[in-house]
C-alpha cells in the first residue's frame, strides 16, 4: 500500500479545479468559419463539434492528471510492503548526534563546515512525521549537551534550537554523546534510530574507539552522514612557552611554540611574535609533510611592556589554531623549606651549599623564598603554603615529623631528599614505616667508601632529554661526569614506577623520581657536604640543584597553560587579601568568566575557560598572574577516519552511510520511495499535452 511522507501537501489537489474551470469556460466559446455555402456548414457541423469536444476532454484529462502527479510528488509517497502497522507502535524515535568540536569550524570554500552539518541535521529531522515521531539532538562537546530534556514531538522547536547552536573550542567526547543518545532511546517502544553527523576526524574517533567499543542495542539503527570533505590539510601552533617561565627584568628568555604541518605537502610557514602591539620577531620555516618543529625567539624580558606573548601564523581553513599564547609567571617568590639539623652558619655543610645554590643572588631577585627548619621544628603550620621541601643533613626523624612530610607530598607537595652524612638509610626506613605504601623511589643499604681514585664513582649516564635534565647542555654533562664521588650509598628495592634519571658508573641510581599521591619525590644519592664529597665545590652541583627544583616546580609552571574547558587557579599575592584589594579576571573576547575566591581567599578559581586566549588576574592596579588557554592539539589534525573503521568501532546490529543530501531514500526502512516515478509521470503527461497541441495545430 501507499503511504504519504508529507500528507499535508495533498491539499494541493485543490488545484485540480483550475483545468476543470478552464474547460467549462471554453465549452461556450464559438469559432467563426468562412465557407462558400450553407450546405457545407450543415454537413460539417456535427463532425467538427465531436472532434473539438474530444480534444477538450483529452486536454482536461492530461492537465488534471499532471497536476495530481505533481502534488503527489511533493507529498512523497512510499510503497509499503505488507500491512501498515498501527501508528502508535510504529512511531519513530530519532536522536541526531551532532559533532560540535573545534575542527568543525573550518571553512570549506565560503561555507563553514558546521553550517553544512546543521543543514544535514535539519534534513534528518524532516524525515520524521509531524505529530507522530519523536526526536532529540545531542551536541557532542567536552560534555555532551541535549537540546531538549527528553524525546519530543516538537521538531520545529528542535530546529530552532539547532539553528541557535554553534561549534565549541572543545574536543568532542563522541563515546559519551552516543551513549547519551542510546539512553534517550531506551524507553521508546517502536523504531529507533541514531543519526551521527560528524567530520569524522581521526584523532577524535580514535580517542573514542580506543577506550572500548561503543555498544549500540540491537533494535537501534545507526546512520552515518558522509559530508564528502576533500580538504583536510592544516598548519597549527601549539604548546607556546617561555623559558625560564618566571624571568626577571633584563633577563634573556626564549619564547617558543610548536609548529605542525598536518598535510601531505611541503609548507612554508611564517611565524610572528608580538607582545601587545609591539612586534618582536618573525621567522619563515619549511615543514615537510606531517612534520612538527619548535620555533624559538630570543627576547630580552621587560616586565613593563611584556605582560604576555602572542604567536601567529598565516590563516587557513581552521583559524582556531593559527594563534598561540603564553605568559611569563609574575615574579612571585616560590615558598621553599629546607629541613636540616646543620648549624645555619657553618661553612662546608650540606645546608651551606644548598642555600647558595637555591639563592644565588641572595636578594629579592631570587625566585625562591626559603625558610630553614630543624626536624624538631617541623609542625603542620610550618609547612602550610610551602610548595617545595628540600631535606639535607638530618640526625633522626620523629614519627610526627615523618607523617607531616608524607602528608605534604601526598597532597601535592614536592620533595628533594639528599642522601649524605648520618644514618640516612635508617632515616629513610623511619619515613617509610609511617607511610601506608612505598614512598621513596628506592631504598638505601650501606655507605660505600672508595679510598682509591680509580675506585671512585662518577655519573656515567642520564636521561638528558627528560624534563629533569633537559637544561643540561653537552658541556654541562661532561663537567658533571668529571666529578668523582668517594662516598656513595648502596641501593636496593627500586620501585617499578621509579624513574631513574641519573646513574653512577657502576649502575646504581644517582637520581630517582617517583610520584606519590599528587606530589613528587626526588631522591638524590649524593650530598655536597665537604666531609662527604667535593661535589659542592663544583658549579655542576648548583646547576643540578636549580634544574631539579625547577623540574619539581614544572607542574606549577605548566599550570599557566591550560586546555579549553580546564579550570584555572590563580594564587593571590602573598601580601594581599580579598578584603583589602579589589581584584578581577580578564579573559579573551567577551567571555563571562564568573571567577570566585577559593581556598580561604588564597586563590581565584576561573571555571569558564571555553575560549582559547589569555586569562589575567588583576589585583588592585597590578596584573598579578596570567594563564594561556589553547585548544587540544589533536583537534588540529583534520585527517578523516574511514566510515568503515567508524562502524567497526561502534557495536551496532545495523549501520549505514547516508550522503548529506540523501536522507530521503536511506534514512529509514519505510518501503520503496515513489516520488521519482511520480515526477517522471508528470513530465510525461505535460510532454504529451504539448505534442498533442502541436499536432492539432498542423
C-alpha positions as CSV (number, residue, x, y, z in Angstrom):
1,X,0.0,0.0,0.0
2,X,1.0,3.6,-0.5
3,X,1.8,5.9,2.5
4,X,2.5,9.6,2.3
5,X,5.6,11.0,3.9
6,X,4.2,14.6,3.9
7,X,0.4,14.2,3.6
8,X,-0.3,17.9,4.1
9,X,1.0,18.5,0.6
10,X,-2.1,16.6,-0.7
11,X,-4.1,19.8,0.0
12,X,-2.6,20.9,-3.3
13,X,-5.1,18.6,-5.0
14,X,-7.5,21.5,-4.8
15,X,-5.6,22.9,-7.8
16,X,-7.4,20.2,-9.9
17,X,-10.3,22.7,-10.1
18,X,-8.3,25.0,-12.3
19,X,-8.3,23.0,-15.6
20,X,-11.9,22.0,-15.0
21,X,-12.9,25.7,-14.8
22,X,-10.9,26.4,-17.9
23,X,-12.6,23.6,-19.7
24,X,-16.1,24.8,-18.7
25,X,-15.2,28.3,-19.9
26,X,-14.1,27.0,-23.3
27,X,-17.2,24.9,-23.9
28,X,-19.3,28.0,-24.6
29,X,-16.8,29.6,-27.0
30,X,-17.6,29.9,-30.7
31,X,-15.3,29.8,-33.7
32,X,-16.3,31.7,-36.9
33,X,-15.7,29.8,-40.2
34,X,-16.0,31.4,-43.7
35,X,-17.5,28.8,-46.0
36,X,-18.9,29.1,-49.5
37,X,-22.4,27.5,-48.9
38,X,-24.8,26.8,-46.0
39,X,-25.0,23.2,-47.1
40,X,-21.3,22.7,-46.4
41,X,-21.7,24.1,-42.9
42,X,-24.6,21.8,-42.1
43,X,-22.6,18.8,-43.3
44,X,-19.5,19.5,-41.3
45,X,-21.1,20.9,-38.1
46,X,-21.8,17.6,-36.4
47,X,-18.4,16.2,-37.3
48,X,-16.5,19.3,-36.1
49,X,-18.3,19.5,-32.8
50,X,-17.5,15.9,-32.0
51,X,-13.8,16.4,-32.7
52,X,-13.5,19.6,-30.7
53,X,-15.2,18.1,-27.7
54,X,-12.9,15.0,-27.8
55,X,-9.8,17.3,-27.9
56,X,-11.1,19.3,-24.9
57,X,-11.8,16.2,-22.8
58,X,-8.3,14.8,-23.7
59,X,-6.6,18.1,-22.6
60,X,-8.7,18.2,-19.4
61,X,-7.7,14.7,-18.6
62,X,-4.0,15.3,-19.3
63,X,-3.8,18.5,-17.3
64,X,-5.7,17.2,-14.2
65,X,-3.6,14.1,-14.2
66,X,-0.3,16.1,-14.4
67,X,-1.4,18.4,-11.5
68,X,-2.4,15.4,-9.4
69,X,1.0,13.8,-10.0
70,X,2.9,17.0,-9.2
71,X,1.0,17.4,-5.9
72,X,1.6,13.7,-5.1
73,X,5.4,14.2,-5.8
74,X,5.6,16.9,-3.1
75,X,3.7,14.6,-0.7
76,X,6.5,12.0,-1.2
77,X,4.6,8.7,-1.5
78,X,6.2,5.4,-0.3
79,X,5.1,2.0,-1.3
80,X,5.0,-0.1,2.0
81,X,5.4,-3.8,1.6
82,X,2.8,-5.6,3.6
83,X,0.2,-4.3,6.0
84,X,0.6,-0.9,7.6
85,X,1.5,-1.0,11.3
86,X,-0.5,0.9,13.8
87,X,0.6,4.5,14.2
88,X,1.3,4.1,17.9
89,X,3.5,1.0,17.5
90,X,5.4,2.3,14.5
91,X,6.3,5.8,15.9
92,X,9.9,6.5,15.1
93,X,12.3,7.9,17.7
94,X,15.4,9.5,16.3
95,X,18.4,11.2,18.1
96,X,20.8,13.2,16.0
97,X,24.4,13.3,17.4
98,X,26.0,16.5,16.2
99,X,29.7,16.8,16.4
100,X,30.5,20.3,17.7
101,X,34.2,20.1,18.2
102,X,36.5,22.9,17.1
103,X,37.5,21.0,14.0
104,X,34.0,21.5,12.6
105,X,34.6,25.3,12.5
106,X,36.9,25.0,9.4
107,X,35.9,26.8,6.2
108,X,35.1,24.7,3.1
109,X,35.3,27.4,0.4
110,X,33.0,30.1,1.5
111,X,30.9,27.8,3.8
112,X,31.6,26.9,7.4
113,X,31.6,23.1,7.8
114,X,29.4,23.3,11.0
115,X,26.7,25.1,9.0
116,X,26.7,22.3,6.5
117,X,26.4,19.8,9.3
118,X,23.4,21.7,10.8
119,X,21.7,21.6,7.4
120,X,22.2,17.8,7.4
121,X,20.7,17.6,10.8
122,X,17.6,19.5,9.6
123,X,17.2,17.2,6.7
124,X,17.3,14.3,9.1
125,X,14.5,15.9,11.2
126,X,12.5,16.4,8.0
127,X,12.2,12.7,7.6
128,X,10.0,12.4,10.7
129,X,6.2,12.6,10.5
130,X,5.0,15.7,12.3
131,X,3.0,15.0,15.5
132,X,3.8,11.3,15.4
133,X,7.6,10.7,15.5
134,X,9.9,11.7,18.4
135,X,13.3,13.4,18.2
136,X,16.1,15.0,20.1
137,X,19.6,16.3,19.3
138,X,22.8,15.7,21.3
139,X,25.6,18.2,20.8
140,X,28.9,16.3,21.1
141,X,31.2,18.5,23.1
142,X,33.6,18.0,26.0
143,X,30.4,17.3,28.0
144,X,27.5,16.2,25.8
145,X,24.6,18.7,25.6
146,X,21.0,17.7,24.9
147,X,18.9,20.4,23.2
148,X,15.8,19.1,24.9
149,X,15.5,17.2,28.2
150,X,13.7,14.3,26.6
151,X,12.5,13.0,23.2
152,X,9.9,15.4,21.8
153,X,7.3,15.6,19.1
154,X,8.1,19.2,18.6
155,X,10.6,19.0,15.8
156,X,10.1,22.7,14.9
157,X,11.5,23.7,18.4
158,X,14.4,21.3,17.9
159,X,15.2,23.0,14.5
160,X,15.1,26.5,16.2
161,X,17.4,25.4,18.9
162,X,19.8,23.7,16.5
163,X,19.9,26.9,14.4
164,X,21.0,28.8,17.6
165,X,23.8,26.4,18.4
166,X,27.4,26.9,17.5
167,X,30.6,24.8,17.5
168,X,32.8,24.9,20.6
169,X,36.6,25.2,21.0
170,X,36.5,21.9,22.9
171,X,37.3,18.3,21.8
172,X,34.1,16.2,21.4
173,X,33.6,13.1,23.6
174,X,31.9,11.1,20.9
175,X,31.6,8.0,23.1
176,X,29.7,9.9,25.8
177,X,27.5,11.6,23.2
178,X,26.4,8.3,21.6
179,X,25.9,6.8,25.0
180,X,23.6,9.7,25.8
181,X,21.7,9.1,22.6
182,X,21.2,5.4,23.4
183,X,19.9,6.4,26.9
184,X,17.4,8.7,25.3
185,X,16.1,5.9,23.1
186,X,15.9,3.3,25.8
187,X,12.3,3.8,26.9
188,X,10.9,4.2,23.4
189,X,8.6,1.4,22.0
190,X,9.0,1.4,18.3
191,X,11.6,2.1,15.6
192,X,14.8,3.7,17.0
193,X,17.4,5.5,15.0
194,X,20.7,7.4,15.7
195,X,22.0,9.7,13.1
196,X,25.6,10.8,13.5
197,X,26.7,14.0,11.8
198,X,30.5,14.5,12.1
199,X,33.6,15.5,10.2
200,X,34.9,12.0,11.2
201,X,38.2,13.5,12.5
202,X,40.5,10.5,13.0
203,X,42.1,11.6,16.3
204,X,38.6,12.3,17.8
205,X,37.1,9.0,16.8
206,X,40.3,7.0,17.7
207,X,40.1,8.5,21.2
208,X,36.5,7.2,21.5
209,X,37.1,3.8,20.0
210,X,40.4,3.3,21.8
211,X,38.6,3.2,25.1
212,X,36.1,0.5,24.3
213,X,33.7,-0.5,21.6
214,X,30.7,1.8,21.7
215,X,27.8,-0.5,22.4
216,X,24.5,0.0,20.5
217,X,21.4,-2.1,21.2
218,X,20.2,-4.5,18.5
219,X,17.0,-2.6,17.9
220,X,18.7,0.8,17.2
221,X,19.6,1.6,13.6
222,X,22.6,3.9,13.0
223,X,23.2,6.2,10.1
224,X,26.5,8.0,9.4
225,X,26.3,11.2,7.4
226,X,29.1,11.4,4.8
227,X,29.7,15.1,4.2
228,X,32.2,14.4,1.4
229,X,35.0,16.6,2.7
230,X,38.0,16.7,0.4
231,X,40.4,19.2,2.0
232,X,41.9,18.1,5.4
233,X,45.3,20.0,5.4
234,X,46.1,22.3,8.2
235,X,49.0,24.2,9.9
236,X,48.8,24.6,13.6
237,X,50.6,26.4,16.5
238,X,50.6,24.8,20.0
239,X,52.4,24.5,23.3
240,X,53.7,28.1,23.4
241,X,56.0,28.7,26.3
242,X,58.8,30.9,27.6
243,X,62.0,29.8,29.4
244,X,62.6,30.5,32.1
245,X,59.0,30.7,33.0
246,X,59.5,33.4,35.6
247,X,62.1,35.8,34.2
248,X,63.4,38.9,35.9
249,X,63.8,42.3,34.1
250,X,66.6,42.3,31.7
251,X,66.9,38.5,31.5
252,X,67.3,36.8,28.2
253,X,64.4,34.4,27.6
254,X,63.3,32.1,24.8
255,X,59.7,32.3,23.6
256,X,58.9,29.1,21.7
257,X,56.0,27.4,20.0
258,X,55.5,24.1,18.3
259,X,54.5,24.4,14.6
260,X,52.9,21.4,13.0
261,X,52.2,20.7,9.3
262,X,49.1,18.4,9.2
263,X,49.1,18.0,5.4
264,X,50.7,15.8,2.8
265,X,52.8,18.5,1.1
266,X,55.7,20.7,2.0
267,X,54.7,24.1,3.6
268,X,56.5,27.4,4.0
269,X,55.1,28.7,7.3
270,X,55.6,32.2,8.7
271,X,55.6,32.6,12.5
272,X,55.3,36.1,14.1
273,X,55.9,37.0,17.8
274,X,54.3,40.0,19.4
275,X,53.6,41.4,22.8
276,X,50.6,43.7,22.7
277,X,51.1,46.0,19.7
278,X,54.9,45.5,19.8
279,X,56.3,43.2,17.1
280,X,59.2,41.2,18.4
281,X,60.2,39.0,15.5
282,X,59.3,36.8,12.6
283,X,60.6,33.6,11.1
284,X,59.8,31.6,8.0
285,X,60.3,27.9,8.3
286,X,60.0,24.9,5.9
287,X,58.0,21.9,7.1
288,X,57.9,18.6,5.4
289,X,54.6,16.6,5.3
290,X,53.4,15.6,8.8
291,X,56.4,17.3,10.4
292,X,56.5,19.4,13.6
293,X,59.1,21.8,14.8
294,X,59.7,24.0,17.7
295,X,60.4,27.7,16.8
296,X,62.1,29.9,19.4
297,X,62.6,33.6,19.6
298,X,65.3,35.1,21.9
299,X,63.8,38.1,23.8
300,X,65.2,40.4,26.5
301,X,62.4,40.5,29.1
302,X,60.9,43.8,30.1
303,X,58.0,43.4,32.6
304,X,56.7,46.9,31.9
305,X,55.8,46.1,28.3
306,X,55.8,42.3,28.1
307,X,52.8,41.0,30.1
308,X,52.1,38.3,27.6
309,X,53.2,37.0,24.2
310,X,51.2,36.2,21.1
311,X,52.5,33.9,18.3
312,X,50.7,33.9,14.9
313,X,50.9,32.2,11.6
314,X,49.0,32.9,8.3
315,X,45.3,32.0,8.4
316,X,44.0,28.8,6.8
317,X,40.7,26.9,6.9
318,X,40.9,26.2,10.7
319,X,41.7,29.6,12.3
320,X,41.4,28.5,15.9
321,X,44.9,27.1,15.9
322,X,46.6,29.8,14.0
323,X,47.3,31.8,17.2
324,X,49.1,30.6,20.4
325,X,49.6,32.5,23.6
326,X,52.0,32.3,26.5
327,X,52.6,34.5,29.6
328,X,55.6,34.5,31.9
329,X,55.0,33.9,35.5
330,X,54.8,37.0,37.7
331,X,57.9,37.5,39.7
332,X,56.4,35.9,42.8
333,X,58.8,34.0,45.1
334,X,58.1,30.3,45.4
335,X,57.9,29.2,49.1
336,X,60.6,26.6,49.8
337,X,61.6,24.9,53.1
338,X,65.0,23.4,53.8
339,X,64.8,20.8,56.6
340,X,68.2,20.3,58.2
341,X,69.9,19.8,61.5
342,X,73.1,21.6,60.3
343,X,74.2,24.7,62.1
344,X,73.0,27.6,59.9
345,X,76.3,29.5,59.6
346,X,78.7,26.6,59.5
347,X,80.6,26.6,56.2
348,X,81.0,23.5,54.2
349,X,77.8,21.7,55.3
350,X,75.2,20.4,53.0
351,X,72.9,23.3,54.0
352,X,75.6,25.9,53.4
353,X,76.0,24.7,49.8
354,X,72.2,24.2,49.3
355,X,71.3,27.7,50.3
356,X,73.9,29.2,47.9
357,X,72.6,27.0,45.1
358,X,69.0,27.9,45.7
359,X,69.6,31.6,46.4
360,X,72.4,32.6,44.0
361,X,71.7,36.3,44.2
362,X,70.9,36.5,47.9
363,X,68.3,39.2,47.2
364,X,64.7,39.7,46.0
365,X,65.9,38.7,42.6
366,X,66.0,35.0,43.7
367,X,62.9,33.1,42.7
368,X,62.6,31.2,46.0
369,X,61.5,32.4,49.5
370,X,63.5,30.0,51.7
371,X,62.8,29.0,55.4
372,X,65.1,26.6,57.3
373,X,63.7,24.2,59.8
374,X,65.2,21.7,62.1
375,X,63.4,18.3,62.3
376,X,62.1,19.1,65.8
377,X,60.5,22.3,64.5
378,X,58.6,20.5,61.7
379,X,55.0,21.1,62.5
380,X,51.8,21.3,60.4
381,X,51.5,25.1,60.5
382,X,55.1,25.4,59.4
383,X,54.5,23.6,56.1
384,X,51.2,25.3,55.2
385,X,51.6,27.2,51.9
386,X,55.0,25.7,51.1
387,X,55.4,24.2,47.6
388,X,58.9,22.6,47.8
389,X,60.8,20.9,50.7
390,X,64.5,20.1,50.5
391,X,66.0,17.7,53.1
392,X,69.7,18.0,53.8
393,X,71.5,16.5,56.9
394,X,69.1,15.1,59.5
395,X,70.1,13.3,62.7
396,X,66.8,11.5,63.2
397,X,63.1,11.7,62.1
398,X,60.5,11.6,64.8
399,X,57.2,9.9,63.8
400,X,55.1,13.1,63.8
401,X,57.5,15.0,61.5
402,X,57.8,11.9,59.2
403,X,53.9,11.8,58.9
404,X,53.8,15.5,58.1
405,X,56.4,15.1,55.4
406,X,54.4,12.2,53.9
407,X,51.2,14.1,54.0
408,X,52.8,17.1,52.5
409,X,53.8,15.1,49.4
410,X,50.5,13.2,49.3
411,X,48.6,16.4,49.0
412,X,50.7,17.8,46.1
413,X,54.0,18.9,47.7
414,X,57.4,18.4,46.0
415,X,60.3,16.8,47.9
416,X,64.1,16.7,47.2
417,X,65.9,14.4,49.6
418,X,69.7,14.5,49.7
419,X,71.5,11.3,50.9
420,X,74.8,12.2,52.6
421,X,76.0,12.3,56.1
422,X,74.4,10.5,59.0
423,X,72.5,7.2,59.1
424,X,70.4,8.1,56.0
425,X,69.4,4.5,55.3
426,X,67.8,4.3,58.7
427,X,66.1,7.7,58.3
428,X,64.6,6.5,55.0
429,X,63.2,3.5,56.8
430,X,61.8,5.7,59.5
431,X,59.8,7.6,57.0
432,X,58.8,4.5,55.0
433,X,57.4,3.0,58.2
434,X,55.0,5.8,58.6
435,X,53.6,5.5,55.1
436,X,50.8,3.1,54.1
437,X,52.6,2.3,50.9
438,X,56.0,2.6,49.3
439,X,57.2,6.2,49.5
440,X,60.8,6.6,48.1
441,X,61.9,5.6,44.5
442,X,64.5,3.2,46.0
443,X,65.9,2.1,49.4
444,X,69.5,2.6,50.8
445,X,71.6,-0.2,52.2
446,X,75.0,0.7,53.5
447,X,77.5,3.5,52.8
448,X,80.4,2.5,50.4
449,X,83.6,4.5,50.9
450,X,86.1,4.5,48.0
451,X,89.6,5.4,49.1
452,X,91.4,4.9,45.7
453,X,90.8,7.4,42.9
454,X,90.3,4.6,40.4
455,X,87.5,3.1,42.6
456,X,85.5,6.3,43.0
457,X,82.2,6.6,41.1
458,X,81.1,9.2,38.6
459,X,77.9,9.9,36.8
460,X,78.0,7.9,33.6
461,X,74.5,8.2,32.1
462,X,71.4,10.2,32.3
463,X,68.0,10.9,30.7
464,X,69.3,14.2,29.3
465,X,66.1,14.9,27.3
466,X,63.7,14.4,30.2
467,X,62.1,17.3,32.0
468,X,64.6,16.9,34.8
469,X,67.8,17.2,32.9
470,X,67.0,18.8,29.5
471,X,68.6,22.1,30.6
472,X,72.0,20.3,30.9
473,X,73.8,21.1,27.6
474,X,76.6,18.8,26.4
475,X,79.4,20.8,28.1
476,X,77.5,20.6,31.4
477,X,77.1,16.8,31.0
478,X,80.9,16.5,30.5
479,X,81.5,18.7,33.6
480,X,79.2,16.6,35.7
481,X,80.9,13.3,34.6
482,X,84.2,14.6,35.7
483,X,83.1,14.9,39.4
484,X,84.3,11.9,41.5
485,X,82.3,10.6,44.4
486,X,84.2,9.0,47.3
487,X,81.2,8.1,49.4
488,X,78.0,6.7,47.9
489,X,75.1,4.8,49.4
490,X,74.3,1.3,48.2
491,X,70.7,0.9,46.9
492,X,68.0,-1.8,46.8
493,X,64.3,-2.3,46.4
494,X,63.9,0.0,43.4
495,X,60.1,0.6,42.8
496,X,58.6,-0.4,39.5
497,X,57.3,3.1,38.9
498,X,60.5,4.8,39.8
499,X,62.1,6.9,37.1
500,X,65.9,6.7,37.4
501,X,67.2,9.8,35.5
502,X,70.9,9.7,36.6
503,X,73.1,6.7,37.2
504,X,76.6,6.1,38.6
505,X,79.3,4.3,36.7
506,X,78.5,1.0,38.5
507,X,74.8,1.2,37.6
508,X,73.4,2.3,41.0
509,X,70.9,5.2,40.9
510,X,72.1,8.7,41.4
511,X,68.8,10.5,41.0
512,X,65.4,8.8,41.2
513,X,61.9,10.3,40.8
514,X,58.6,8.9,41.9
515,X,55.1,10.3,42.2
516,X,53.3,9.8,45.5
517,X,49.7,10.9,45.9
518,X,49.5,14.1,43.9
519,X,53.1,15.1,44.8
520,X,56.6,14.2,43.6
521,X,59.7,12.8,45.3
522,X,63.3,13.2,44.0
523,X,65.8,11.0,45.9
524,X,69.3,12.2,45.3
525,X,72.0,9.6,46.2
526,X,74.6,12.3,46.8
527,X,75.5,15.2,49.1
528,X,77.5,18.4,48.8
529,X,78.8,18.3,52.4
530,X,82.6,18.8,52.4
531,X,83.1,15.9,54.7
532,X,81.1,13.6,52.3
533,X,82.3,14.6,48.8
534,X,83.7,17.5,46.9
535,X,80.6,17.9,44.7
536,X,79.6,21.1,46.5
537,X,82.7,22.8,45.2
538,X,81.8,22.3,41.6
539,X,79.4,24.6,39.6
540,X,77.7,21.3,38.5
541,X,76.1,21.0,42.0
542,X,74.4,24.4,41.9
543,X,73.2,23.7,38.3
544,X,71.9,20.3,39.2
545,X,70.0,21.6,42.3
546,X,68.5,24.5,40.4
547,X,67.4,22.3,37.5
548,X,65.9,19.6,39.7
549,X,64.0,22.1,41.8
550,X,62.8,23.8,38.6
551,X,61.6,20.4,37.4
552,X,59.8,19.9,40.7
553,X,58.1,23.2,40.1
554,X,57.3,22.4,36.4
555,X,53.8,21.2,37.2
556,X,53.0,24.6,38.6
557,X,54.7,26.3,35.7
558,X,52.7,24.1,33.2
559,X,49.6,25.2,35.0
560,X,50.0,28.5,33.2
561,X,49.0,26.6,30.0
562,X,45.6,25.0,30.0
563,X,43.4,23.2,27.5
564,X,40.0,24.7,26.7
565,X,37.5,23.7,29.4
566,X,40.1,23.1,32.2
567,X,39.7,25.4,35.2
568,X,42.4,27.9,36.2
569,X,43.5,28.6,39.7
570,X,45.3,31.9,40.3
571,X,47.2,32.2,43.6
572,X,46.6,35.5,45.2
573,X,49.7,37.5,46.0
574,X,51.1,36.9,49.5
575,X,50.8,40.5,50.6
576,X,47.1,40.9,49.5
577,X,43.8,39.7,50.8
578,X,40.3,39.8,49.4
579,X,39.2,42.4,52.0
580,X,42.0,44.9,51.2
581,X,42.4,45.0,47.4
582,X,40.0,44.8,44.5
583,X,40.6,42.0,42.0
584,X,39.3,41.0,38.7
585,X,39.9,38.4,35.9
586,X,40.0,39.4,32.3
587,X,39.7,36.8,29.6
588,X,39.6,36.7,25.7
589,X,36.8,38.4,23.8
590,X,33.7,38.9,26.0
591,X,33.7,35.7,27.9
592,X,31.6,35.6,31.1
593,X,34.2,34.2,33.4
594,X,32.4,34.3,36.8
595,X,35.6,33.9,38.9
596,X,35.3,33.1,42.6
597,X,37.6,33.2,45.6
598,X,38.6,29.8,46.8
599,X,40.9,28.2,49.4
600,X,40.0,30.7,52.1
601,X,40.7,33.6,49.8
602,X,44.2,32.5,48.9
603,X,43.4,31.8,45.3
604,X,40.9,32.7,42.5
605,X,39.1,30.0,40.6
606,X,38.1,30.5,36.9
607,X,35.8,27.7,35.8
608,X,34.7,29.0,32.5
609,X,37.6,28.7,30.1
610,X,35.5,28.0,27.0
611,X,37.6,30.2,24.7
612,X,41.3,30.0,23.9
613,X,43.4,33.0,24.7
614,X,45.0,34.8,27.7
615,X,43.3,35.0,31.1
616,X,44.8,37.5,33.5
617,X,44.3,38.2,37.2
618,X,44.4,41.9,38.2
619,X,44.9,42.7,41.9
620,X,44.5,46.4,42.6
621,X,46.2,48.2,39.7
622,X,48.7,45.4,39.0
623,X,48.4,42.5,36.6
624,X,49.3,39.7,39.0
625,X,49.0,36.4,37.1
626,X,48.4,35.2,33.6
627,X,47.5,31.9,32.1
628,X,47.2,30.8,28.4
629,X,44.3,28.5,27.3
630,X,44.6,26.7,24.0
631,X,42.7,24.1,22.0
632,X,43.6,20.4,22.2
633,X,46.5,19.7,19.8
634,X,44.7,16.6,18.4
635,X,42.0,18.9,17.0
636,X,44.4,20.4,14.6
637,X,44.9,17.1,12.7
638,X,41.9,17.1,10.3
639,X,42.6,13.7,8.8
640,X,39.2,11.9,8.5
641,X,38.6,8.4,9.6
642,X,37.2,5.9,7.1
643,X,33.5,5.3,7.8
644,X,34.1,1.5,7.7
645,X,36.5,2.0,10.6
646,X,34.0,4.0,12.5
647,X,31.4,1.3,12.0
648,X,33.8,-1.3,13.4
649,X,34.3,1.0,16.5
650,X,30.5,1.1,17.1
651,X,28.9,-2.2,18.0
652,X,25.6,-1.9,16.2
653,X,23.5,-4.5,14.6
654,X,22.8,-2.3,11.6
655,X,24.7,0.7,10.5
656,X,24.5,2.5,7.1
657,X,26.0,5.6,5.4
658,X,23.9,8.4,4.0
659,X,25.0,11.3,2.0
660,X,24.3,14.7,3.3
661,X,21.5,15.1,0.7
662,X,20.3,11.5,0.7
663,X,18.2,11.1,3.8
664,X,15.0,10.7,1.8
665,X,16.0,7.3,0.4
666,X,18.4,5.9,3.0
667,X,17.4,7.0,6.5
668,X,14.5,4.8,7.4
669,X,13.3,1.4,6.1
670,X,9.8,2.6,5.2
671,X,9.5,0.9,1.9
672,X,10.2,2.0,-1.7
673,X,10.0,5.7,-2.5
674,X,7.7,6.5,-5.4
675,X,8.1,10.3,-5.8
676,X,10.8,9.9,-8.5
677,X,8.4,7.8,-10.7
678,X,5.6,10.2,-10.0
679,X,7.7,13.2,-11.1
680,X,8.6,11.3,-14.3
681,X,5.0,10.5,-15.0
682,X,4.0,14.2,-14.5
683,X,6.7,15.2,-17.0
684,X,5.5,12.6,-19.4
685,X,1.9,13.9,-19.3
686,X,3.0,17.5,-19.8
687,X,5.1,16.4,-22.8
688,X,2.1,14.5,-24.3
689,X,-0.1,17.6,-23.9
690,X,2.5,19.8,-25.8
691,X,2.8,17.1,-28.5
692,X,-1.0,16.9,-29.0
693,X,-1.4,20.7,-29.2
694,X,1.3,20.9,-31.8
695,X,-0.2,18.1,-33.9
696,X,-3.7,19.6,-33.8
697,X,-2.4,22.9,-35.0
698,X,-0.9,21.3,-38.0
